[in-house]
Amino acid sequence: GVVVNRIAKWDGASWSALGSGVNSDEFFTNVFALAIGKGELYAGGTFTTAGDKPSWYFGRYVLNTPPTADAGPDQQICNGKSISIGGSPTATDGTAPYTYSWAPATGLDNATAANPLASPTATTTYKLIVTDANSLTGTDEVTVTVKGTCKRFVFLADKVTLKSTKQITPAGDIHSNGILTLEKGDPSVYNSNLTAVGKITIQKDNAINGDVTSPLAISNAGTINGTITVRPVASEPLPSKSYSAGGLNRTVPSGGSLALAPGSYNLVTLNSGGTLRLTSGDYFFNELRYPGSEAVIEFDLSSGNAANVNIVSNFQFGKEAAIRLLPNGESDSELVTFFTLQSTAVSIGKEAYFLGTLNAPNALVTLVKNSQLRGSICAKEVFVDKDCLFLHHDSPGSLPGPGNLPKPSSEEDGQQETSNQQPVTNYQLEQNSPNPFNPVTTIQFSLPRASHVRLKVYNTSGAEVAALVDDNVAAGTYKVNWDASRMASGFYLYRLEAEGFTQTKKLLLMK
């Protein structure tokens, strides 16, 4: 037989005797754990066999791991607005299924949901308790900071420039923390209130159906169908955020589709004709690249919760790209937010259709010709190219839809093939002309065969300042004009990339 002289149990915090009459004080000082890790405990002790022969005893115990709770990052909202809280996912580890309890319940649509909608009227810290199937718990907290009633701008930036448009009728209030310029209209009409900390310039053939306010005298050659006020204007802070991303690279094939769950990814590439399918929740990408055209980013918003796409270093929304919101379309634009930390330029491509909020506090954002926006853009600088149509989330009316924006008959494409050209045998990038220039110069390039072409301009620090061509182009010789009227004097670099060919040249803007 076996005579047991040491028996105990470990409850995760301390040893205790198991049974009676078989334990001694000496036992408690000798029992020890050999290893604890990954939910397992190995404990050691001794017992005596018949014949008084001592033997070691080792036990293996599987411990239940408690759940890990994630209440999500701290959030900031305007008074009267709401935001989804919780993680992606809100609970991990432990043993499913989980139950959720948020406190206080004030301002929550469902205090037992994984991702409730929070609408507090004052700054509130919510405590989350996650309970798993073994009744073990995990906790976390999130603070929702409530600002005053937010002013709702279609464009908010440190500098705003609008070129002419024939579209009927752009709408939404516009604010600049610096200067705000409306270049010569075509003629152009805006249902907008304009405010600026610096100078406001309205060139001829522009009509403003709204008020105009600046601390400086308004330079007005257009028509203002509202009140002109000269008084100090407060600077409006740009949104700020801190985050990182990492994980797998994912690619949407040309003409195909890819569904991604909320989470963190490294490089996400959206190829021509592809559809990237996202849902409500929080996404984190190092880059969201779009090298082609006619692609779609689709959001399933049937839950009614927000979708947030957070990008670290590079976001581009290319030619004829479109945002698709299911099931309600344009009316759900306020549920979608793109936030990018990049300092390089962001382009909403030619004839693109963008629904949602775009925050790029460190970058120049350009709405390229004939693009459509329903939502808002907050950026270091906003530049709206010719014949764009923009509406704020709350503006009445609707956009024509992807590919349906009227194109003025007078539209001149920035890219044109030269006449009487000779057959092209090599890739070639010519020196711009004139050089030096002010403010427009022409860049010519040649392609021996059909290629996907990227022609971009960079400052001397390597930051992209203009994307002149990013498209599939037939063989031939082409000329592209670059209007640098909004750029500072100095040297710039322009680079042609096509089918493995790369060439860079320098140009000089002198104002």
N, C-alpha and C positions, 0 to 999 in steps of 0.2 A: 504494500500500500504506500501511499504518499502522505507524509505529515506536512501540512502547510503551515509555515510560521510567518509569512509576510504576505498580506493581501491588502490592497488599497485601490482607490479609484481617483482619477484626476478629472475635475469638472471644468477645466479651462483656466482656473485661477489658483486652486490649491488642492493638496492631497487630503483625503479623508479615509477613515477606516471603513472597510467593507466587511460586514458581519461582526461577530463579537467573540472574544476568547481566543483570538488567533493573532492579535496585534499587540505590539509592545511599544513603549516610548522609543526604544532603540530602532524599531522599524521606521518610524517617521523621520528619523534623521538620516536613514540610509536609502530610502526610496528616492529615485531620481529619474529625470527624463533624459534620455540619450539624444533625442532629436525631435524637433517640432518644425513642421513646414508643409506647405501646400495642403493644409487641412488634415495632416496626419501626425500622430504622436507615437513615439516609440519609448516605452518605459521599461526599466529594469528592476529586478528584485531577486531573491533567492528562496528556495524551498529545500526541504530535507526529504530524501527518499528513504525507504525501508533500509535498515542497515546503517542509518546515520550517515549516508553519503550525501554531501551538499551538492546542489545543482543550481545553475542560474536559470532565471525565468525572464523571458522578454515578451512584452505585450505590444501589439500594434492597435492603435485606436484611431478610427476615422472621425474627425471632428466636423461638425456642421459650420460652414463659413457664413457669416452674416452677410446680408446684401449691402451693396454700395449704392448710396443715393446720390443723384446729381440734380440739383435744383436749377442748373443752367447758370450762365453768366449774369452779372448784375445788368439791369436794363434801365433805360431812361425813356419816359413817355411824356407827352403833353397832357395837360389836364383835359379830361373828357375823352381820352383815347384809351386803347387797350393793347395788350401785348401777350403773347403766349410765353409761359414760363415752364421750366423743367428742362431736362437734358434730352439728348438724342443717343441712346434712350435715357429715361429717368432712373432706371434701376438695372444693375448688373450684379453678378455674383449671387451668392445665396442660392435658394431653390425657388423657382417659379411655381405657381403664379404669385404675383405681388399684389399688395394693396397699398394705397397711397392716402396720406392724410396731410393736408396743408393747414397751417394756422398762422395768423388768424384767417377765417374764411371771408372776412370783409373784402369786397371788391373782386372776388373770384366767382366765375360762372359755375364751377364744380370743384369743391374742395377735396374730392376723392378721385380726381382724374390725374393721369400721369402728366398731362400738359394742359393745365387749366388756362383760361383766358383771364388775365389780371387787368382790372380797371380801377385801381385805387384813386381816391381823390386827394390823398396826401402820400408822401414818401413812406413806404412800408417795407419791412423785412419779413418775408414769409419763411417759416420753418417747415421743412418737409420731413416726414417720417415714412420710410418704406418698410413694410413688414412682409417677410417671405413665408413660404409654406410651413416652415419649421418654427414660426413665431419669433424668429430673430429679426432685429431691426437695424436700419442704417438711417443716418440723418444728414441733412445739408440745409443751407440757407441761401436765399437770393434776395437782394434789395432792389425794389422798383422805385426809382426816383421820379417824382412828378414835378415837371416844370409848370410854369404858368401857361396860359392859353397861347399856343404856338401860332405864329403868323405862317400862313400857308402860301408859299411861293412856288411857282413853276420852275423858276431859276433863282438860285441863291449862290453868289460867288463873290470873290474879291475883285473880279472884273467880268463884265458881260458885254458882248458885242453881237448884234443881230444884223445880218444882211437882209436884203429885200426878199419879200415873199408875195406871191399872187394868191396864196391859199386863203380860203374863207372858212373861219376867221380864227387865227391863233388867240388863245385866251389863258389868263393866269397872271397873278401878280409877280413882278420881277424886282429883285433887290440886289444891289451891288455894294460891297463894302469899300469899293473904290469908284472907278468911273463906269458909266453905263452909256453905250453908244448904239443908236439905231442908224445904220447907214442908209443911203438914198433908197427910197421905196420904189415900187414897181407898177402902180402904187400899192402900198401895204397898209392894212388896218389891223390894230391889236386891241382886244378887249382886256386891257391890263392896267393896273395901277403900278406906276414906276417910282421906286425910291432908291436913293444912292447916298452914300457918305461923301462921295466926291462929285465930280461934274457929270451932269446928264446932257447928252447931245442928241438932238432929234433932227436928222437931215430931212430935206424936202421929200414930198410924196409919201409921208408917213402920217397916219391918223391914229391918235390914241384915244380910245373910249374909256377914259379913266383919269385918275388924279396923278399928278407928277410932283414929287417932293425931293428937294435937295437943299443943302446949306449954301450952295452957290447958285448964281443966276443961271436959269435954264437956257441953254443954247438951242433955240427952237426955230427951225425952218419949215416945220410941218404943221399939223393941226392937233390941238389938244382939246378934246371935248369933255373937259373936267376942270378941276381946280389946280392951279399952279401955286405951290407953296414953297417959299424960301425960308427954311428953318433948319436947325441942327437935326441930323438923322443918326440914330444909334446904329452902331455896327452889330450885325447879326452873327453869332458864333456858328462856324461850320461844325457839322457833327464830327465826333472823334470816337475812336474805338481802338482796342488793342487785342490782337489774336494771332495765332500761328496756324499752320496747316502742314500736313504730311500724310503719307500713305502711298497707296498704289497709283500708278499712272493708268488712266482709262481713256479709250478712244471711241468716238462715235464714227462708224464707217460711213463712207460716202453712200448716200441713198438708203442707209440703214438707220437703226435706232439703238439706244442704250438707256436703260433705266438705272438710276442711282438712288440708293437709300440715303437719308440724311447721315452725315458723318464727315470724316476728314479724308482728303485725297491730295495727291501731289499735282500732277499735270493732267488736265482734262482737255482733250482735243476734240473739237467739233468740226467734222469735214463737210464738204459741199453736199447739200441735199439731205443731210442727216438730221435726226431728231433726238435731242437729249431730253429724257423724261425725268422730271423731278417732282417732289411732293412737298406738302407743308413740313416744316422743320428747319433745322439749321445745317447748312453746308459750309465746309471750309476747303478752299482750293488754293494751292500755291499759284497756279495759273489756269485760266480758262481761255484757251486759244481757239481762234476761228480763222483758219487759213483759206477757206473757200467762200462760197456764196449760197444763198437760198436755203440756209439751214434754219431749224426751229428749236427753241428751248420751250418745252411744254411743262406747265405746272398743274398738278392735280390738287385743287384747293377745295375738294368736296367736303373736307372736314371743317371748313370755315376758319382754320388756323393759318397763321402767316408762314411764308416761306422766305428764308434769309440766306442769301448766297454771299459768303465772305471770301474775298480774294486777296491774296497777299501781294503779288508782284506784277501781274499782267492780266488785264481784261480787255478784250476787243470784241465788239459786236459788229460783224462784217456786213458787206453789201447784201441787201435784200434779205437779211436775217429777220426773224419774227419771233415775238413772244406770244405763246398761246396759253390762255388761262381757262382751265376747265373747272366747273361746268358753266360759269357765268360770263366768261369773256371779259371785255373791257371794264365792266363795272367793278371787278375785283382787283383793279390795279393797285389799290393801297395795301393789299396783302403781300405784295412782292417787293423785296428790297435787295438790291445789289450794293455791296460795300467793298471798295477796293482801296488798299493802302498805297498803291503805286504812285510814283512821281512822274512816270512817263505818260505821254498823252493817251487819252482814251477816245476811241472813235465809235460813234453810232453810225454805221455805214450808210452809203447811198441807198435810198429807197428802203431803208430798214423800218421795222414796225416794233416800237419798244413800249411795253406796258410795265409800269412800276416806278419805284424810286431808285435813283442811282446816286450814291454818295461817293465822291472821290475828292476828299479835302486837300489832297496834295497834287492834284493833276489838272491839266487842261482837258476839258471834255468838249468834243466837237460833234454837233449834229450835222452830218454831211447832207448834201443836196437831196431834196425830196424825201427826207426821212420823216417819220411820224412818231410823236411822243404823247402818251397819256400818262401823266404822273408828275414827277419833279426831279430836278437835278441840282445837287449841292456839290460845288467843286471849287477848286482854287480859281479856275477861270472857265467860263462858258462861252463858246463861240457857235453861233447858229448860222449855218450856211444858207444859200439861196433856196427859196421855195420849200421850206420846211413847214409842217403843221404841228403845233404843240397845244395841248390842253392840260390843265391841272386835273388832279384826281376829281376835284369837285366841280369842274367846269361843265356847263350844260352842253348838250350835243354829243356827237360821237365822231370817231375817226373813220375814214373811208374803209380802212382795213388793209391787210398786206397786199401790196402791188396795185392798190386801187386809187392811190393818190393822183389827182390830175397833174399831168406834166405840161407846163406852159409851152406853147408852140415856139416861143422864142428861146427855149432852153438851149444853151450851148454846152456841150460836153467838154470837160477840161482836157479830154484826150482826143486827138484827131490825127488821122493818117495823112502823111504828106502826099501831094499829087505827083504824078509822073515819076514815081520812085523806081529805082533799079532793083533787081533781085538782091535780097540781103543774104550774105553768106556767113556772117559772124555776129555774135552778140556784141553790142557796142553801146556805151554810154558817152554822150558828147558833153563838152563843157557848156554850161548854161550861158544864155545870151539874153540881154546884156549882162555883163559882169565887170565891175560892180553894178548893182541895180537898186532901184527904189520906185515902187515897192513890189513890182511884178517882174518876174523873169521867166524864160522859157527853157525847158529841159527836153532834149531830144534823145531817144534811145531806139535801137534797132534789134529785131528778133529774127533769126533765120528760120524759125519754125514756131508753131503755136506753143505757148508756154504759160505757166502761172507766174505772174510778174508781181514783184513788190518793189515799189519806188517810194522811198521814204526820206525825210529830211531830219537831221539830228543837230543839236547844238554841240559845242565843243566838249561838253561834259559827257556826251554820249546819250543824252535823253532825247527821245523821239519828240519832234514838235509838229510834224505833218506827215500824213499818209496820203500820198498823191495817187498811187495805184496799188490795188491789192485784188487782182482779178485774173481770170484766164483771158489771154490776149492772142489774137491770130498773128501769124508771121507778118512782118512789115516794119516800117519806120513810123514813129509816133512823136508828137510834141505835146508836152504837158505844161501848163502855166502854173506857177506858184505865186500866190498873192501873199506877201509877207507884211502886209500893212499893220498887223497887230503884233509883229515881232520887234524886238530891240535890234538896233544896229550891231553889226559884228559878223564874224565868220560863222558859216554853217557847213555841214557836210551833207551830201545827198548820195544815196546808195541804191544801186539796182541789183536785185536778186532775181534770177530766172533759171530754173532747171540746172542748178549747180554753178551757174555763172554769177560772180559777184564783182562789182566795180564801184569804187567810191571816188567822188570828186569834191572839191571845195568851192564854195561860192561866198560872195561878200555883199551884205546888205548895208548900204550907206544912206542914212536919212539926213 
